[in-house]
Amino acid sequence: MKARTDERASMADPDLTVNYEFLADCERKLGQLKKTFEDIENRRDDMDKHWGAGAIADVMVAFVNNWDDYRTRLVESLESVGEMVSGTKKAFMDLDVQLAEQGKKKQKQ
């Protein structure tokens, strides 16, 4: 998206440039990270047999439970940031279309 606020500057460099590929890449990578952290819980149950018994097992259970809480928050944050990136990309794309239509109308006048 390239936008200028004053008409005489339309031939100059844009005031704002939006890299849609970068935003789409961020959106994709955030989704991958979210999935990775969601999948960690599936591996947790496979590991508990390796912890042994007694105090070490108790500490590991406490660690895993604590990690689960933070991992849940992390997954929620990744989802939230992903939604913000997606919304930002869509908003700029919609604005780009709107500005292009306005530019076509001005050219016809």
C-alpha positions in Angstrom: 0.0 0.0 0.0 1.3 3.4 -0.9 -0.5 6.5 0.2 0.1 10.2 0.1 -2.0 12.8 1.8 -1.5 15.7 -0.6 -2.3 15.5 -4.3 0.8 17.3 -5.6 3.0 14.8 -3.9 1.6 11.8 -5.8 4.7 11.5 -7.9 7.0 11.5 -4.8 7.9 8.5 -2.6 5.0 7.2 -0.5 4.5 8.2 3.1 3.7 4.7 4.0 4.6 1.4 2.5 3.1 -1.9 3.7 4.8 -5.1 3.0 1.9 -7.6 2.6 4.3 -10.6 2.1 6.0 -9.8 5.4 2.7 -9.6 7.2 1.5 -12.9 5.7 4.8 -14.5 6.7 4.5 -13.2 10.3 0.9 -14.6 10.3 2.1 -18.0 9.1 5.0 -18.2 11.5 2.9 -17.2 14.5 0.5 -20.0 13.6 3.3 -22.5 13.4 4.6 -21.4 16.8 1.2 -21.6 18.3 0.7 -25.2 16.9 4.2 -26.2 18.2 3.4 -25.0 21.8 0.0 -26.6 21.6 1.5 -30.0 20.6 4.0 -29.9 23.5 1.2 -31.1 25.9 0.8 -34.2 23.8 4.4 -35.2 24.5 4.2 -34.5 28.2 2.4 -37.8 29.0 5.1 -39.7 27.1 7.8 -38.3 29.4 6.5 -39.0 32.9 7.6 -42.6 32.8 11.3 -41.3 32.5 11.1 -39.2 35.7 11.5 -42.0 38.1 9.8 -41.8 41.5 9.9 -39.9 44.7 11.2 -36.3 45.0 12.5 -36.0 41.5 9.2 -37.1 40.0 7.3 -34.7 42.3 9.5 -31.8 41.2 9.1 -32.7 37.5 5.3 -32.8 37.9 5.4 -29.4 39.6 7.6 -28.0 36.8 5.4 -29.4 34.1 2.2 -28.0 35.7 3.8 -24.6 36.0 5.1 -24.8 32.4 1.5 -25.8 31.3 0.2 -22.5 32.8 2.8 -20.4 31.1 2.5 -22.3 27.9 -1.2 -21.8 27.9 -0.7 -18.0 28.3 2.0 -18.1 25.6 -0.4 -19.9 23.1 -3.1 -17.3 23.9 -0.7 -14.5 23.3 0.6 -16.0 20.0 -3.1 -16.3 18.9 -3.8 -12.7 19.9 -0.8 -11.3 18.1 -1.6 -13.5 15.0 -5.1 -12.0 15.0 -3.7 -8.5 15.2 -1.3 -9.1 12.3 -4.2 -10.6 10.3 -6.5 -7.7 11.1 -3.7 -5.2 10.3 -3.1 -6.8 6.9 -6.8 -6.9 6.1 -7.3 -3.3 7.1 -4.4 -2.1 4.9 -5.6 -4.2 2.0 -9.1 -2.8 2.3 -7.7 0.7 2.6 -5.5 0.2 -0.4 -8.6 -0.9 -2.5 -10.5 2.1 -1.2 -7.7 4.6 -2.1 -7.3 3.0 -5.5 -11.0 3.5 -6.2 -10.8 7.1 -5.0 -7.8 7.7 -7.3 -9.7 6.3 -10.3 -12.7 8.6 -9.5 -10.3 11.6 -9.4 -8.8 10.7 -12.7 -12.2 10.5 -14.4 -13.0 14.1 -13.2 
